[in-house]
Amino acid sequence: MARHRFRYCYCHGVLLLMFDWTTIDDVLLDMDGTLLDLHFDTHFWTEHLPRRYAERHQLTLAEAKGLLLPKMAQLQGSIDWYSIDFWSRELDLDVALLKEEVAHLIALQPQVIPFLQRLRQLGKRVLLVTNAHQRSIELKMRRTPLGEHLDAVVCAHDFGVPKEQPPFWHRLHARHPFNPDRALLIDDTLPVLYAAQDYGIGALLAIRRPNSQLPAHEVTAFPAIEQFGELLPTLERHRRSSFS
């Protein structure tokens, strides 16, 4: 069972999320909706892909959405749902190429790079742990500086199971041994956080606003932040105490 090591306190009239970073060795970070704005993915799968599918099959956009969105919903949470290769075969479209058409929408969440820099300064191992397909990862690494700040990139497709399923966490541990009780996972997907909790990840943190174009979610099951700037004060405090 995860131990939620987060607490809130007021400092000079400002509500701060407090966290003891001395309890953490490894920081496991989701990509889409966590480090990156989910707007790109939401727009691609619900607007751009249906539009290109409609053009290919002489359908209206509404007709294309009526065919595609229920099919996607049926597979949500499965490894196929995240697979560019699967959807390319299923829809007879070059999904990777279509993603390039709207790649200008790929963007970091606020304060991600300062957050990652602080983690590295404090000697934390930083692992990107994502369900995204390898080709999606490659695209986003080309469009952002994320890769410069990571110790490793872990793709669920290499394991054959998504993060929502228990075997993922065992295979992650086999590939990158770590102490689960001294690990922090930050993710925007609640089923992933529950799976990590069941595995024994010691600290869990949700993202309230994965998509900058939509309102923040109400999250009650786990401690949550809206953006990474909320964690910088605790990291700075830990940095000062470590080097004082």
C-alpha positions as CSV (number, residue, x, y, z in Angstrom):
1,M,0.0,0.0,0.0
2,A,1.4,3.4,-1.0
3,R,2.1,5.8,1.8
4,H,1.0,9.3,0.7
5,R,3.8,11.4,1.9
6,F,2.3,14.7,0.8
7,R,0.7,17.3,3.0
8,Y,-0.5,20.8,2.5
9,C,0.4,23.9,4.6
10,Y,0.1,27.6,4.4
11,C,3.2,29.7,4.1
12,H,2.8,33.5,4.1
13,G,-0.8,33.0,3.1
14,V,0.0,30.6,0.2
15,L,-1.1,27.0,0.2
16,L,1.9,24.8,-0.5
17,L,2.2,21.1,-1.2
18,M,4.9,19.7,1.1
19,F,6.8,16.6,0.5
20,D,9.9,14.9,2.0
21,W,12.2,14.2,-0.9
22,T,14.7,12.4,1.4
23,T,12.3,9.4,1.2
24,I,12.6,9.1,-2.6
25,D,15.4,7.7,-4.8
26,D,13.5,7.1,-8.1
27,V,11.0,9.4,-9.8
28,L,8.8,7.7,-12.4
29,L,7.1,10.1,-14.7
30,D,4.3,9.6,-17.2
31,M,4.6,11.5,-20.5
32,D,1.3,12.4,-22.1
33,G,-0.9,14.5,-19.8
34,T,1.9,14.7,-17.2
35,L,5.1,16.0,-18.6
36,L,3.4,17.0,-21.9
37,D,0.2,18.8,-22.5
38,L,-2.5,16.2,-23.4
39,H,-4.0,18.7,-25.9
40,F,-2.0,17.3,-28.8
41,D,-3.2,13.8,-28.2
42,T,-6.8,14.7,-27.6
43,H,-6.9,16.8,-30.7
44,F,-5.2,14.2,-32.8
45,W,-7.4,11.2,-31.8
46,T,-10.7,13.1,-31.6
47,E,-10.4,15.6,-34.4
48,H,-7.5,15.2,-36.8
49,L,-7.5,11.5,-37.2
50,P,-11.3,11.3,-37.7
51,R,-11.0,14.2,-40.3
52,R,-8.4,12.3,-42.3
53,Y,-10.4,9.1,-42.1
54,A,-13.5,10.9,-43.3
55,E,-11.5,12.3,-46.3
56,R,-10.2,8.8,-47.1
57,H,-13.6,7.2,-47.0
58,Q,-15.8,10.0,-48.3
59,L,-17.6,10.4,-45.0
60,T,-18.7,13.5,-43.0
61,L,-16.6,14.3,-39.9
62,A,-19.6,13.3,-37.7
63,E,-19.9,9.9,-39.5
64,A,-16.2,9.3,-39.1
65,K,-16.4,10.1,-35.4
66,G,-19.4,7.9,-35.0
67,L,-17.4,5.0,-36.3
68,L,-14.0,5.6,-34.7
69,L,-14.7,7.0,-31.2
70,P,-16.8,4.0,-30.0
71,K,-14.1,1.6,-31.3
72,M,-11.4,3.5,-29.5
73,A,-13.5,3.6,-26.3
74,Q,-13.8,-0.2,-26.4
75,L,-10.0,-0.7,-26.4
76,Q,-9.2,2.0,-23.8
77,G,-6.6,0.8,-21.3
78,S,-5.3,-2.0,-23.6
79,I,-1.9,-2.0,-25.2
80,D,-3.6,-1.8,-28.7
81,W,-5.3,1.4,-27.7
82,Y,-1.9,3.1,-27.4
83,S,-0.4,1.4,-30.5
84,I,0.3,3.4,-33.7
85,D,0.9,0.2,-35.6
86,F,-2.4,-1.3,-34.5
87,W,-4.4,1.8,-35.5
88,S,-2.5,2.1,-38.8
89,R,-3.5,-1.5,-39.7
90,E,-7.0,-1.1,-38.4
91,L,-7.8,2.1,-40.2
92,D,-5.5,1.7,-43.2
93,L,-3.9,5.0,-42.5
94,D,-0.3,6.1,-41.7
95,V,-1.0,7.2,-38.2
96,A,2.6,8.2,-37.5
97,L,2.7,10.4,-40.6
98,L,-0.7,12.0,-39.6
99,K,0.7,12.9,-36.2
100,E,3.5,14.8,-37.9
101,E,0.8,17.0,-39.5
102,V,-0.2,18.4,-36.1
103,A,3.1,18.0,-34.3
104,H,3.3,21.8,-33.7
105,L,0.7,21.2,-30.9
106,I,3.1,19.1,-28.9
107,A,4.0,21.2,-25.8
108,L,5.5,20.8,-22.3
109,Q,3.4,21.3,-19.3
110,P,4.3,24.4,-17.3
111,Q,7.5,24.3,-15.2
112,V,8.5,20.8,-16.4
113,I,12.1,21.6,-17.2
114,P,12.9,23.4,-14.0
115,F,11.3,20.4,-12.1
116,L,13.4,17.9,-14.0
117,Q,16.5,20.0,-13.5
118,R,16.0,20.1,-9.7
119,L,15.5,16.3,-9.6
120,R,18.8,15.8,-11.4
121,Q,20.6,18.3,-9.1
122,L,19.4,16.3,-6.1
123,G,20.6,13.0,-7.5
124,K,17.2,11.4,-8.1
125,R,17.0,8.8,-10.9
126,V,14.4,10.0,-13.3
127,L,12.6,7.5,-15.5
128,L,10.0,8.3,-18.1
129,V,7.4,5.5,-17.8
130,T,4.9,5.7,-20.6
131,N,2.2,3.7,-22.5
132,A,2.9,5.7,-25.6
133,H,4.1,3.8,-28.7
134,Q,7.8,4.0,-29.6
135,R,7.1,6.1,-32.6
136,S,5.1,8.6,-30.5
137,I,8.0,8.8,-28.1
138,E,10.4,9.4,-30.9
139,L,8.3,12.3,-32.3
140,K,7.9,13.9,-28.9
141,M,11.6,13.6,-28.1
142,R,12.3,15.4,-31.3
143,R,9.9,18.2,-30.6
144,T,10.8,18.8,-26.9
145,P,14.0,18.8,-24.8
146,L,12.7,16.1,-22.5
147,G,15.3,13.5,-23.4
148,E,18.1,15.7,-22.0
149,H,16.7,15.4,-18.5
150,L,15.9,11.7,-18.3
151,D,18.0,8.7,-17.1
152,A,15.9,6.2,-19.0
153,V,12.8,5.9,-21.2
154,V,10.5,2.9,-20.5
155,C,8.0,2.1,-23.1
156,A,5.1,-0.3,-22.2
157,H,5.1,-1.7,-25.7
158,D,8.5,-3.2,-25.0
159,F,6.8,-5.2,-22.2
160,G,3.6,-6.0,-24.1
161,V,1.4,-4.7,-21.4
162,P,0.2,-1.2,-20.4
163,K,0.8,0.4,-17.0
164,E,-2.7,-0.3,-16.0
165,Q,-1.9,-4.1,-15.7
166,P,0.2,-5.6,-12.8
167,P,2.8,-7.4,-15.0
168,F,4.0,-4.0,-16.2
169,W,5.4,-3.1,-12.8
170,H,7.2,-6.4,-12.4
171,R,8.8,-6.1,-15.8
172,L,9.7,-2.5,-15.0
173,H,11.5,-3.7,-11.8
174,A,13.3,-6.4,-13.7
175,R,14.5,-3.9,-16.4
176,H,15.4,-1.1,-13.9
177,P,15.7,-2.5,-10.4
178,F,14.4,0.0,-7.7
179,N,12.9,0.0,-4.2
180,P,9.2,0.5,-4.8
181,D,8.8,2.0,-1.3
182,R,11.3,4.7,-2.2
183,A,9.8,5.6,-5.6
184,L,7.4,8.4,-6.6
185,L,5.1,8.0,-9.6
186,I,3.4,11.1,-11.1
187,D,0.7,10.2,-13.6
188,D,-2.6,11.7,-14.9
189,T,-4.4,8.3,-15.3
190,L,-6.1,7.0,-12.2
191,P,-6.2,3.3,-13.2
192,V,-2.4,3.5,-13.6
193,L,-2.0,5.1,-10.1
194,Y,-4.2,2.3,-8.6
195,A,-2.1,-0.3,-10.3
196,A,1.1,1.3,-9.0
197,Q,-0.4,1.5,-5.6
198,D,-1.3,-2.2,-5.7
199,Y,2.3,-3.0,-6.7
200,G,3.6,-1.0,-3.7
201,I,4.9,2.2,-5.1
202,G,5.5,4.3,-2.0
203,A,4.4,7.8,-3.2
204,L,1.7,8.6,-5.8
205,L,0.8,11.9,-7.3
206,A,-2.0,12.7,-9.8
207,I,-2.2,15.5,-12.4
208,R,-5.4,17.6,-12.1
209,R,-5.1,19.3,-15.5
210,P,-3.6,17.1,-18.1
211,N,-5.1,19.1,-21.0
212,S,-4.4,22.8,-20.9
213,Q,-7.5,23.4,-23.1
214,L,-9.9,21.8,-20.6
215,P,-10.8,22.5,-16.9
216,A,-8.9,20.8,-14.2
217,H,-10.2,17.4,-12.9
218,E,-11.5,16.9,-9.4
219,V,-9.1,14.3,-7.9
220,T,-9.8,12.9,-4.4
221,A,-8.2,9.4,-4.5
222,F,-4.6,10.7,-4.6
223,P,-2.7,13.9,-3.8
224,A,-2.7,16.0,-7.0
225,I,-1.1,19.0,-8.6
226,E,-2.2,21.2,-11.5
227,Q,1.3,22.0,-12.6
228,F,4.9,21.2,-11.6
229,G,5.6,24.6,-10.2
230,E,3.7,23.5,-7.1
231,L,6.6,21.1,-6.4
232,L,9.5,23.5,-6.9
233,P,9.4,25.1,-3.4
234,T,9.8,21.7,-1.7
235,L,12.6,20.7,-4.1
236,E,14.3,24.0,-3.4
237,R,14.0,23.5,0.3
238,H,15.4,20.0,0.0
239,R,18.3,21.3,-2.1
240,R,19.2,23.9,0.4
241,S,19.1,21.5,3.3
242,S,21.2,19.0,1.3
243,F,24.0,21.5,0.5
244,S,23.9,23.5,3.7
